Amino acid sequence: MDKSPMEAEATIYLLCGKDNKVYLLKLQKGNTSWDISSFNLGFEPRFIFSARKSSKLCSANPNLPMSIFEYNGSAVVAMVGKNCFAIASDRRLGVQLQTIATDFQRISKIHDRVFIGLSGLATDVQTLYQRLVFRHKLYQLREERDMKPETFASLVSAILYEKRFGPYLCQPVIAGLGEDDKPFICTMDSIGAKELAKDFVVSGTASESLYGACEAMYKPDMEAEELFETISQALLSSVDRDCLSGWGGHVYVVTPTEIKERILKGRMD
Amino acid sequence: MECVLGLVGKGFAILLHKNNEDKIMLLDSHKLVAASGEPGDLSNLGVQFTEYVQKNVSLYKFRNGIPLTTAAAANFTRGELATALRKLSFASVRPSVKNPYSLNILMAGYDNESGASLYYIDYIATLHKVDKGAFGYGSYFSLSTMDRHYRSDMSVEEAIELVDKCILEIRSRLVVAPPNFVIKIVDKDGARDYAWRQSVQFDLCCVVTFAFVGRLFLTSLFSSKINIEDQANDVFLQNLTQNNDNISKQIYPKHKSNHMKNTKRSK
Protein backbone atom coordinates (compact mmCIF):
# COMPACT_ATOMS: atom_id res chain seq x y z
CA MET A 1 0.00 0.00 0.00
CA ASP A 2 2.97 2.29 -0.32
CA LYS A 3 2.29 2.66 -4.01
CA SER A 4 -0.77 4.34 -5.39
CA PRO A 5 -2.96 1.82 -7.19
CA MET A 6 -3.47 4.27 -10.01
CA GLU A 7 0.15 4.03 -11.22
CA ALA A 8 0.30 1.53 -14.02
CA GLU A 9 3.42 -0.45 -14.43
CA ALA A 10 4.79 1.01 -17.65
CA THR A 11 6.04 -2.16 -19.26
CA ILE A 12 4.96 -3.51 -22.60
CA TYR A 13 5.02 -7.22 -23.18
CA LEU A 14 4.77 -8.97 -26.50
CA LEU A 15 4.35 -12.67 -26.78
CA CYS A 16 5.08 -14.38 -30.06
CA GLY A 17 5.99 -17.81 -31.25
CA LYS A 18 7.98 -19.25 -34.07
CA ASP A 19 10.31 -22.15 -34.88
CA ASN A 20 9.53 -24.27 -31.85
CA LYS A 21 10.10 -21.35 -29.53
CA VAL A 22 7.99 -18.84 -27.64
CA TYR A 23 9.49 -15.39 -27.28
CA LEU A 24 8.61 -12.89 -24.59
CA LEU A 25 9.64 -9.35 -25.47
CA LYS A 26 9.66 -6.78 -22.74
CA LEU A 27 10.05 -3.02 -23.02
CA GLN A 28 10.43 -1.37 -19.69
CA LYS A 29 9.83 2.22 -18.71
CA GLY A 30 12.95 4.22 -19.37
CA ASN A 31 14.66 1.65 -21.56
CA THR A 32 15.02 2.10 -25.28
CA SER A 33 15.59 -1.52 -26.17
CA TRP A 34 13.55 -4.68 -25.87
CA ASP A 35 14.58 -7.48 -23.56
CA ILE A 36 13.97 -10.83 -25.19
CA SER A 37 13.53 -14.08 -23.37
CA SER A 38 12.83 -17.23 -25.25
CA PHE A 39 11.56 -20.55 -24.15
CA ASN A 40 12.11 -23.70 -26.15
CA LEU A 41 8.71 -25.22 -26.62
CA GLY A 42 9.65 -28.33 -28.51
CA PHE A 43 6.81 -27.92 -30.98
CA GLU A 44 5.54 -25.23 -33.28
CA PRO A 45 3.31 -22.90 -31.25
CA ARG A 46 -0.15 -22.61 -32.70
CA PHE A 47 -2.22 -20.31 -30.52
CA ILE A 48 -0.86 -17.58 -28.37
CA PHE A 49 -3.12 -15.56 -26.13
CA SER A 50 -1.60 -12.45 -24.74
CA ALA A 51 -2.78 -9.81 -22.35
CA ARG A 52 -4.69 -6.93 -23.82
CA LYS A 53 -3.23 -4.38 -21.50
CA SER A 54 0.25 -4.53 -20.12
CA SER A 55 -0.88 -3.83 -16.63
CA LYS A 56 -3.16 -6.84 -16.36
CA LEU A 57 -1.27 -10.07 -16.82
CA CYS A 58 2.17 -11.40 -17.74
CA SER A 59 3.38 -11.21 -14.19
CA ALA A 60 3.14 -13.49 -11.20
CA ASN A 61 3.40 -10.58 -8.80
CA PRO A 62 0.42 -10.79 -6.48
CA ASN A 63 0.61 -7.06 -5.77
CA LEU A 64 0.44 -6.06 -9.40
CA PRO A 65 -0.83 -2.49 -9.51
CA MET A 66 -4.07 -2.76 -11.38
CA SER A 67 -6.42 0.03 -12.04
CA ILE A 68 -8.56 0.69 -9.01
CA PHE A 69 -11.63 -0.04 -11.10
CA GLU A 70 -10.31 -3.55 -11.60
CA TYR A 71 -9.68 -4.18 -7.93
CA ASN A 72 -12.86 -6.12 -7.31
CA GLY A 73 -13.91 -7.15 -10.83
CA SER A 74 -17.40 -6.68 -12.21
CA ALA A 75 -19.62 -6.89 -15.26
CA VAL A 76 -23.02 -5.23 -15.62
CA VAL A 77 -25.23 -5.01 -18.69
CA ALA A 78 -28.74 -3.72 -19.35
CA MET A 79 -30.87 -4.23 -22.45
CA VAL A 80 -34.10 -2.81 -23.76
CA GLY A 81 -36.94 -4.96 -25.04
CA LYS A 82 -40.55 -4.41 -25.96
CA ASN A 83 -42.11 -2.66 -22.96
CA CYS A 84 -39.62 -4.43 -20.75
CA PHE A 85 -35.97 -4.29 -19.83
CA ALA A 86 -33.39 -6.67 -18.48
CA ILE A 87 -30.40 -5.93 -16.28
CA ALA A 88 -27.72 -8.49 -15.50
CA SER A 89 -24.48 -8.70 -13.58
CA ASP A 90 -21.84 -11.22 -12.64
CA ARG A 91 -21.53 -12.52 -9.09
CA ARG A 92 -17.84 -12.51 -8.32
CA LEU A 93 -16.34 -10.50 -5.52
CA GLY A 94 -12.59 -10.59 -5.64
CA VAL A 95 -9.57 -8.81 -4.29
CA GLN A 96 -7.37 -8.47 -7.36
CA LEU A 97 -6.75 -12.05 -8.39
CA GLN A 98 -8.17 -13.78 -5.31
CA THR A 99 -11.88 -14.63 -5.21
CA ILE A 100 -13.54 -13.82 -1.91
CA ALA A 101 -17.18 -14.61 -2.63
CA THR A 102 -19.31 -15.87 -5.47
CA ASP A 103 -22.65 -14.39 -4.49
CA PHE A 104 -22.04 -10.67 -4.50
CA GLN A 105 -25.08 -8.55 -5.28
CA ARG A 106 -24.35 -5.74 -7.76
CA ILE A 107 -27.87 -4.93 -8.91
CA SER A 108 -30.22 -3.29 -6.49
CA LYS A 109 -33.84 -2.34 -6.72
CA ILE A 110 -34.63 1.30 -6.11
CA HIS A 111 -38.33 0.76 -6.57
CA ASP A 112 -40.46 -1.64 -8.56
CA ARG A 113 -39.71 0.02 -11.87
CA VAL A 114 -36.14 1.24 -11.45
CA PHE A 115 -33.03 -0.86 -10.98
CA ILE A 116 -29.44 0.21 -10.65
CA GLY A 117 -26.42 -1.97 -11.28
CA LEU A 118 -23.12 -0.69 -9.99
CA SER A 119 -19.77 -1.91 -11.22
CA GLY A 120 -16.35 -0.95 -9.97
CA LEU A 121 -14.93 -0.79 -6.46
CA ALA A 122 -17.18 -2.81 -4.16
CA THR A 123 -16.95 -0.49 -1.20
CA ASP A 124 -18.14 2.45 -3.31
CA VAL A 125 -20.87 0.24 -4.78
CA GLN A 126 -22.20 -0.29 -1.27
CA THR A 127 -21.75 3.30 -0.13
CA LEU A 128 -23.33 4.74 -3.26
CA TYR A 129 -26.24 2.33 -3.09
CA GLN A 130 -26.96 3.33 0.51
CA ARG A 131 -26.86 7.03 -0.40
CA LEU A 132 -29.16 6.54 -3.39
CA VAL A 133 -31.72 4.52 -1.45
CA PHE A 134 -31.70 7.24 1.18
CA ARG A 135 -32.27 9.98 -1.39
CA HIS A 136 -35.02 8.01 -3.07
CA LYS A 137 -36.83 7.33 0.20
CA LEU A 138 -36.68 11.03 1.00
CA TYR A 139 -38.07 11.78 -2.45
CA GLN A 140 -40.88 9.31 -1.86
CA LEU A 141 -41.79 10.99 1.41
CA ARG A 142 -41.81 14.44 -0.08
CA GLU A 143 -43.44 13.76 -3.45
CA GLU A 144 -45.54 10.75 -2.39
CA ARG A 145 -44.62 8.86 -5.52
CA ASP A 146 -41.74 6.90 -7.02
CA MET A 147 -38.97 8.53 -9.02
CA LYS A 148 -39.02 8.31 -12.77
CA PRO A 149 -35.95 6.60 -14.21
CA GLU A 150 -34.82 9.73 -16.07
CA THR A 151 -35.01 11.72 -12.84
CA PHE A 152 -33.15 9.02 -10.98
CA ALA A 153 -30.41 9.00 -13.58
CA SER A 154 -30.00 12.75 -13.17
CA LEU A 155 -29.85 12.29 -9.40
CA VAL A 156 -27.09 9.69 -9.70
CA SER A 157 -25.20 11.91 -12.10
CA ALA A 158 -25.41 14.85 -9.71
CA ILE A 159 -24.31 12.79 -6.72
CA LEU A 160 -21.33 11.44 -8.64
CA TYR A 161 -20.28 14.89 -9.86
CA GLU A 162 -20.42 16.24 -6.31
CA LYS A 163 -17.35 14.11 -5.70
CA ARG A 164 -15.60 15.29 -8.84
CA PHE A 165 -12.17 15.55 -7.20
CA GLY A 166 -12.39 12.45 -5.08
CA PRO A 167 -14.88 10.33 -6.97
CA TYR A 168 -16.80 7.21 -6.15
CA LEU A 169 -14.92 4.63 -8.16
CA CYS A 170 -17.87 2.93 -9.73
CA GLN A 171 -19.84 3.07 -12.97
CA PRO A 172 -23.58 2.74 -12.59
CA VAL A 173 -25.99 1.22 -15.05
CA ILE A 174 -29.54 2.44 -14.56
CA ALA A 175 -32.55 0.70 -16.04
CA GLY A 176 -36.20 1.53 -15.55
CA LEU A 177 -39.68 1.66 -16.97
CA GLY A 178 -40.79 5.20 -17.58
CA GLU A 179 -44.14 6.68 -18.51
CA ASP A 180 -46.33 4.45 -20.70
CA ASP A 181 -44.08 1.54 -19.78
CA LYS A 182 -41.36 2.76 -22.07
CA PRO A 183 -38.06 1.20 -21.01
CA PHE A 184 -35.16 3.51 -20.19
CA ILE A 185 -31.52 2.59 -19.80
CA CYS A 186 -28.42 4.64 -19.26
CA THR A 187 -24.91 4.32 -17.95
CA MET A 188 -22.41 6.86 -16.72
CA ASP A 189 -18.77 7.04 -15.84
CA SER A 190 -17.47 7.56 -12.35
CA ILE A 191 -18.00 11.32 -12.42
CA GLY A 192 -21.51 11.28 -13.78
CA ALA A 193 -21.31 11.67 -17.52
CA LYS A 194 -24.57 10.14 -18.70
CA GLU A 195 -24.72 7.96 -21.75
CA LEU A 196 -28.27 7.27 -22.86
CA ALA A 197 -28.77 4.40 -25.23
CA LYS A 198 -31.66 2.94 -27.10
CA ASP A 199 -30.50 -0.66 -27.12
CA PHE A 200 -28.02 -1.73 -24.46
CA VAL A 201 -25.48 -0.37 -22.01
CA VAL A 202 -22.53 -2.10 -20.38
CA SER A 203 -19.99 -1.41 -17.67
CA GLY A 204 -17.33 -3.17 -15.66
CA THR A 205 -14.05 -4.93 -16.31
CA ALA A 206 -15.66 -7.07 -19.01
CA SER A 207 -17.18 -4.07 -20.79
CA GLU A 208 -15.21 -4.44 -23.99
CA SER A 209 -16.29 -8.06 -24.48
CA LEU A 210 -19.81 -7.09 -23.49
CA TYR A 211 -19.99 -4.43 -26.18
CA GLY A 212 -19.06 -6.98 -28.79
CA ALA A 213 -21.39 -9.69 -27.57
CA CYS A 214 -24.38 -7.39 -27.13
CA GLU A 215 -23.89 -5.75 -30.51
CA ALA A 216 -23.92 -9.14 -32.17
CA MET A 217 -26.84 -10.62 -30.26
CA TYR A 218 -29.17 -7.66 -29.83
CA LYS A 219 -32.36 -7.21 -31.82
CA PRO A 220 -34.87 -4.45 -31.23
CA ASP A 221 -38.30 -5.15 -29.71
CA MET A 222 -37.62 -8.49 -28.07
CA GLU A 223 -40.17 -9.98 -25.72
CA ALA A 224 -39.27 -10.74 -22.12
CA GLU A 225 -38.27 -14.38 -22.56
CA GLU A 226 -36.17 -13.77 -25.65
CA LEU A 227 -34.59 -10.75 -23.97
CA PHE A 228 -33.64 -12.90 -21.01
CA GLU A 229 -31.98 -15.45 -23.30
CA THR A 230 -30.10 -12.78 -25.19
CA ILE A 231 -28.79 -10.91 -22.19
CA SER A 232 -27.80 -14.13 -20.43
CA GLN A 233 -25.83 -15.40 -23.39
CA ALA A 234 -24.15 -12.04 -23.89
CA LEU A 235 -23.18 -11.81 -20.22
CA LEU A 236 -21.89 -15.35 -19.87
CA SER A 237 -19.85 -15.31 -23.04
CA SER A 238 -18.30 -11.96 -22.13
CA VAL A 239 -17.34 -12.80 -18.56
CA ASP A 240 -15.74 -16.01 -19.81
CA ARG A 241 -13.14 -13.82 -21.45
CA ASP A 242 -12.49 -11.78 -18.35
CA CYS A 243 -10.64 -13.28 -15.44
CA LEU A 244 -11.89 -10.72 -12.94
CA SER A 245 -15.60 -11.31 -13.40
CA GLY A 246 -17.77 -14.37 -13.65
CA TRP A 247 -18.91 -17.08 -11.27
CA GLY A 248 -22.40 -17.08 -12.70
CA GLY A 249 -24.85 -14.32 -13.37
CA HIS A 250 -27.77 -12.50 -11.82
CA VAL A 251 -30.48 -11.42 -14.24
CA TYR A 252 -33.56 -9.29 -13.59
CA VAL A 253 -36.18 -9.09 -16.32
CA VAL A 254 -38.73 -6.38 -15.58
CA THR A 255 -42.07 -6.01 -17.33
CA PRO A 256 -44.91 -3.69 -16.31
CA THR A 257 -46.56 -6.53 -14.44
CA GLU A 258 -43.76 -8.53 -12.88
CA ILE A 259 -40.08 -8.70 -11.93
CA LYS A 260 -38.33 -11.98 -12.63
CA GLU A 261 -35.04 -12.61 -10.93
CA ARG A 262 -32.91 -15.47 -12.15
CA ILE A 263 -29.49 -16.82 -11.24
CA LEU A 264 -27.33 -18.13 -14.06
CA LYS A 265 -24.82 -20.87 -13.74
CA GLY A 266 -22.00 -20.48 -16.21
CA ARG A 267 -18.34 -21.34 -16.09
CA MET A 268 -17.71 -21.19 -12.39
CA ASP A 269 -14.28 -19.67 -12.45
CA MET B 1 2.48 -11.63 9.10
CA GLU B 2 -1.06 -11.98 10.15
CA CYS B 3 -3.62 -14.45 8.97
CA VAL B 4 -7.24 -14.43 9.95
CA LEU B 5 -9.60 -17.26 9.08
CA GLY B 6 -13.21 -17.99 9.82
CA LEU B 7 -15.95 -20.41 8.94
CA VAL B 8 -19.62 -21.07 9.67
CA GLY B 9 -20.84 -24.49 10.77
CA LYS B 10 -24.16 -25.76 12.02
CA GLY B 11 -25.14 -23.10 14.47
CA PHE B 12 -21.61 -21.91 15.18
CA ALA B 13 -18.80 -19.94 13.70
CA ILE B 14 -15.09 -20.20 14.24
CA LEU B 15 -12.59 -17.46 14.04
CA LEU B 16 -8.98 -18.42 14.06
CA HIS B 17 -6.32 -15.91 14.69
CA LYS B 18 -2.67 -16.59 14.88
CA ASN B 19 -1.08 -14.40 17.35
CA ASN B 20 0.78 -14.27 20.54
CA GLU B 21 -1.47 -11.49 21.64
CA ASP B 22 -5.15 -12.06 21.67
CA LYS B 23 -6.36 -10.12 18.68
CA ILE B 24 -9.79 -11.66 18.68
CA MET B 25 -12.00 -9.47 20.73
CA LEU B 26 -15.40 -10.09 22.22
CA LEU B 27 -17.76 -7.45 20.95
CA ASP B 28 -20.43 -8.64 23.28
CA SER B 29 -21.51 -11.93 24.70
CA HIS B 30 -22.37 -13.40 21.30
CA LYS B 31 -20.04 -11.66 18.91
CA LEU B 32 -16.40 -11.98 18.09
CA VAL B 33 -14.28 -9.77 15.90
CA ALA B 34 -10.80 -10.41 14.60
CA ALA B 35 -8.81 -7.65 12.98
CA SER B 36 -5.67 -7.96 10.94
CA GLY B 37 -3.74 -5.52 8.84
CA GLU B 38 -0.43 -4.38 7.51
CA PRO B 39 2.41 -5.24 9.81
CA GLY B 40 3.65 -2.35 11.83
CA ASP B 41 0.38 -0.59 11.40
CA LEU B 42 -1.83 -2.87 13.31
CA SER B 43 -1.14 -3.37 16.94
CA ASN B 44 -2.36 -0.08 18.33
CA LEU B 45 -4.68 0.78 15.52
CA GLY B 46 -6.45 -2.55 15.47
CA VAL B 47 -7.02 -2.60 19.18
CA GLN B 48 -8.18 1.02 19.15
CA PHE B 49 -10.64 0.48 16.37
CA THR B 50 -12.10 -2.78 17.65
CA GLU B 51 -12.42 -1.29 21.12
CA TYR B 52 -14.23 1.66 19.60
CA VAL B 53 -16.67 -0.71 17.90
CA GLN B 54 -17.04 -2.72 21.10
CA LYS B 55 -17.92 0.33 23.15
CA ASN B 56 -20.43 1.52 20.60
CA VAL B 57 -22.08 -1.90 20.53
CA SER B 58 -22.40 -1.74 24.32
CA LEU B 59 -23.76 1.81 24.11
CA TYR B 60 -26.52 0.66 21.81
CA LYS B 61 -27.40 -2.09 24.25
CA PHE B 62 -27.56 0.36 27.15
CA ARG B 63 -29.61 2.89 25.26
CA ASN B 64 -32.06 0.52 23.65
CA GLY B 65 -32.18 -2.40 26.01
CA ILE B 66 -31.52 -5.00 23.36
CA PRO B 67 -28.19 -6.04 21.86
CA LEU B 68 -27.27 -5.36 18.27
CA THR B 69 -27.55 -8.19 15.77
CA THR B 70 -24.39 -9.40 14.07
CA ALA B 71 -25.50 -7.90 10.77
CA ALA B 72 -26.09 -4.53 12.39
CA ALA B 73 -22.73 -4.59 14.16
CA ALA B 74 -21.01 -5.55 10.91
CA ASN B 75 -22.73 -2.73 9.03
CA PHE B 76 -21.80 -0.27 11.75
CA THR B 77 -18.16 -1.33 11.53
CA ARG B 78 -18.28 -1.06 7.77
CA GLY B 79 -19.77 2.42 8.02
CA GLU B 80 -16.99 3.57 10.33
CA LEU B 81 -14.33 2.23 8.00
CA ALA B 82 -16.03 3.78 4.96
CA THR B 83 -16.30 7.18 6.63
CA ALA B 84 -12.67 7.11 7.67
CA LEU B 85 -11.64 6.07 4.18
CA ARG B 86 -12.31 9.43 2.60
CA LYS B 87 -12.25 11.65 5.63
CA LEU B 88 -9.89 14.57 5.63
CA SER B 89 -7.88 14.84 8.75
CA PHE B 90 -8.21 18.41 9.91
CA ALA B 91 -6.20 17.92 13.03
CA SER B 92 -2.98 17.35 11.14
CA VAL B 93 -0.72 20.07 9.81
CA ARG B 94 -1.54 19.23 6.21
CA PRO B 95 -5.30 19.41 6.01
CA SER B 96 -5.56 17.16 2.98
CA VAL B 97 -4.20 14.07 4.72
CA LYS B 98 -6.69 11.25 4.84
CA ASN B 99 -6.84 8.90 7.76
CA PRO B 100 -8.13 5.50 6.75
CA TYR B 101 -7.82 2.40 8.91
CA SER B 102 -5.82 -0.33 7.20
CA LEU B 103 -7.62 -3.10 9.03
CA ASN B 104 -9.17 -6.26 7.64
CA ILE B 105 -11.93 -7.55 9.87
CA LEU B 106 -13.78 -10.80 10.25
CA MET B 107 -16.81 -10.58 12.46
CA ALA B 108 -18.58 -13.65 13.73
CA GLY B 109 -21.73 -13.74 15.79
CA TYR B 110 -24.73 -15.73 16.81
CA ASP B 111 -28.30 -14.41 16.81
CA ASN B 112 -31.28 -16.36 18.03
CA GLU B 113 -33.35 -15.47 14.99
CA SER B 114 -30.82 -15.93 12.24
CA GLY B 115 -28.31 -18.33 13.71
CA ALA B 116 -24.58 -18.07 13.20
CA SER B 117 -23.08 -15.68 10.67
CA LEU B 118 -19.71 -14.46 9.54
CA TYR B 119 -18.99 -11.10 7.94
CA TYR B 120 -15.95 -10.21 5.88
CA ILE B 121 -14.94 -6.54 6.00
CA ASP B 122 -12.07 -5.39 3.87
CA TYR B 123 -9.73 -2.54 4.78
CA ILE B 124 -11.50 -0.38 2.19
CA ALA B 125 -14.85 -1.20 3.78
CA THR B 126 -16.16 -3.88 1.46
CA LEU B 127 -18.76 -5.79 3.47
CA HIS B 128 -19.93 -9.28 2.59
CA LYS B 129 -21.62 -12.05 4.48
CA VAL B 130 -19.66 -15.25 3.89
CA ASP B 131 -19.52 -18.85 5.01
CA LYS B 132 -15.77 -18.97 5.11
CA GLY B 133 -13.23 -16.22 4.91
CA ALA B 134 -9.58 -15.51 5.40
CA PHE B 135 -7.14 -12.62 5.34
CA GLY B 136 -3.43 -12.33 5.01
CA TYR B 137 -0.88 -14.56 3.31
CA GLY B 138 -2.37 -17.57 5.04
CA SER B 139 -5.55 -16.96 3.09
CA TYR B 140 -3.93 -18.18 -0.10
CA PHE B 141 -3.63 -21.63 1.43
CA SER B 142 -6.51 -21.85 3.83
CA LEU B 143 -9.23 -20.64 1.46
CA SER B 144 -8.48 -23.49 -0.89
CA THR B 145 -8.44 -25.99 1.95
CA MET B 146 -11.76 -24.70 3.19
CA ASP B 147 -13.25 -24.74 -0.29
CA ARG B 148 -12.42 -28.39 -0.56
CA HIS B 149 -13.53 -29.65 2.83
CA TYR B 150 -16.16 -27.23 4.01
CA ARG B 151 -19.82 -28.17 4.19
CA SER B 152 -22.56 -25.95 5.39
CA ASP B 153 -23.77 -28.18 8.23
CA MET B 154 -20.53 -29.14 9.90
CA SER B 155 -20.46 -30.07 13.55
CA VAL B 156 -17.94 -28.56 15.94
CA GLU B 157 -15.64 -31.57 15.76
CA GLU B 158 -15.60 -31.58 11.97
CA ALA B 159 -14.99 -27.86 11.93
CA ILE B 160 -12.05 -28.16 14.30
CA GLU B 161 -10.65 -30.87 12.05
CA LEU B 162 -10.90 -28.46 9.14
CA VAL B 163 -9.29 -25.74 11.21
CA ASP B 164 -6.44 -28.09 12.00
CA LYS B 165 -6.05 -28.92 8.32
CA CYS B 166 -5.80 -25.20 7.55
CA ILE B 167 -3.27 -24.66 10.30
CA LEU B 168 -1.23 -27.57 9.02
CA GLU B 169 -1.33 -26.12 5.54
CA ILE B 170 -0.26 -22.69 6.74
CA ARG B 171 2.51 -24.09 8.88
CA SER B 172 3.95 -26.24 6.15
CA ARG B 173 3.55 -23.90 3.19
CA LEU B 174 3.97 -20.41 4.53
CA VAL B 175 7.52 -19.31 5.09
CA VAL B 176 6.48 -16.66 7.57
CA ALA B 177 3.99 -18.95 9.25
CA PRO B 178 2.95 -17.84 12.67
CA PRO B 179 3.77 -20.42 15.27
CA ASN B 180 0.76 -20.03 17.51
CA PHE B 181 -2.95 -20.12 16.93
CA VAL B 182 -5.94 -19.45 19.12
CA ILE B 183 -9.35 -20.83 18.32
CA LYS B 184 -12.43 -19.10 19.62
CA ILE B 185 -15.99 -20.19 19.11
CA VAL B 186 -19.36 -18.47 19.29
CA ASP B 187 -22.58 -20.41 19.53
CA LYS B 188 -25.88 -20.04 21.32
CA ASP B 189 -24.09 -20.26 24.62
CA GLY B 190 -21.92 -17.27 23.84
CA ALA B 191 -18.43 -16.50 22.72
CA ARG B 192 -15.50 -18.20 24.37
CA ASP B 193 -12.00 -19.53 23.91
CA TYR B 194 -12.00 -22.98 22.49
CA ALA B 195 -8.46 -24.16 22.07
CA TRP B 196 -4.90 -23.27 21.33
CA ARG B 197 -2.49 -24.58 18.80
CA GLN B 198 0.92 -23.60 19.98
CA SER B 199 4.23 -24.70 18.70
CA VAL B 200 6.42 -21.96 20.06
CA GLN B 201 6.01 -20.01 23.22
CA PHE B 202 7.33 -16.52 23.06
CA ASP B 203 6.03 -13.02 23.33
CA LEU B 204 6.11 -11.95 19.73
CA CYS B 205 2.81 -11.44 18.11
CA CYS B 206 1.66 -12.57 14.75
CA VAL B 207 -1.93 -12.94 13.92
CA VAL B 208 -3.63 -15.45 11.73
CA THR B 209 -7.33 -15.16 11.76
CA PHE B 210 -9.61 -17.35 9.81
CA ALA B 211 -13.19 -17.85 10.56
CA PHE B 212 -15.86 -20.14 9.42
CA VAL B 213 -19.41 -20.17 10.52
CA GLY B 214 -20.73 -23.27 12.12
CA ARG B 215 -22.19 -23.00 15.55
CA LEU B 216 -20.26 -19.78 15.52
CA PHE B 217 -17.03 -20.20 17.18
CA LEU B 218 -14.07 -18.03 16.89
CA THR B 219 -10.60 -19.25 17.23
CA SER B 220 -7.77 -17.07 18.16
CA LEU B 221 -4.26 -17.79 19.06
CA PHE B 222 -2.81 -16.48 22.18
CA SER B 223 0.52 -15.73 23.65
CA SER B 224 2.40 -17.88 26.05
CA LYS B 225 1.05 -15.89 28.94
CA ILE B 226 -2.07 -17.92 28.90
CA ASN B 227 -2.01 -21.57 29.86
CA ILE B 228 -2.88 -24.09 27.29
CA GLU B 229 -6.15 -25.66 28.34
CA ASP B 230 -6.55 -28.24 25.69
CA GLN B 231 -4.15 -31.06 26.40
CA ALA B 232 -4.90 -32.70 23.09
CA ASN B 233 -2.83 -29.97 21.57
CA ASP B 234 0.38 -31.51 22.73
CA VAL B 235 0.26 -34.53 20.46
CA PHE B 236 -0.97 -32.44 17.58
CA LEU B 237 1.72 -29.93 18.33
CA GLN B 238 4.47 -32.46 18.29
CA ASN B 239 3.38 -33.67 14.91
CA LEU B 240 3.29 -30.17 13.56
CA THR B 241 6.63 -29.10 14.91
CA GLN B 242 7.96 -32.38 13.66
CA ASN B 243 6.70 -31.54 10.22
CA ASN B 244 8.19 -28.12 10.39
CA ASP B 245 11.57 -29.52 11.34
CA ASN B 246 11.50 -31.99 8.51
CA ILE B 247 10.70 -29.33 6.00
CA SER B 248 13.37 -26.96 7.18
CA LYS B 249 15.97 -29.67 7.03
CA GLN B 250 15.32 -30.52 3.42
CA ILE B 251 17.83 -29.07 1.10
CA TYR B 252 16.43 -28.25 -2.27
CA PRO B 253 18.79 -28.56 -5.22
CA LYS B 254 19.71 -25.28 -6.77
CA HIS B 255 17.61 -24.80 -9.81
CA LYS B 256 19.58 -24.39 -12.96
CA SER B 257 17.65 -23.11 -15.87
CA ASN B 258 18.95 -23.93 -19.28
CA HIS B 259 15.86 -22.87 -21.08
CA MET B 260 15.51 -19.23 -20.40
CA LYS B 261 18.14 -17.17 -22.13
CA ASN B 262 18.09 -13.44 -21.63
CA THR B 263 19.53 -11.46 -24.45
CA LYS B 264 19.50 -7.73 -24.88
CA ARG B 265 19.08 -6.47 -28.34
CA SER B 266 19.47 -2.77 -28.96
CA LYS B 267 17.06 -1.09 -31.27
Interface residues (C-beta under 8 A of the other chain):
Chain A: M1 T32 S33 W34 D35 I36 S37 S38 F39 N40 N72 L93 V95 Q98 I100 A101 F104 L121 A122 T123 Q126 T127 G166
Chain B: E38 R78 A82 L85 R86 S102 Y120 D122 I124 A125 T126 L127 H128 V130 G133 S139 Y140 L143 H259 M260 K261 N262 T263 K264 R265 S266 K267
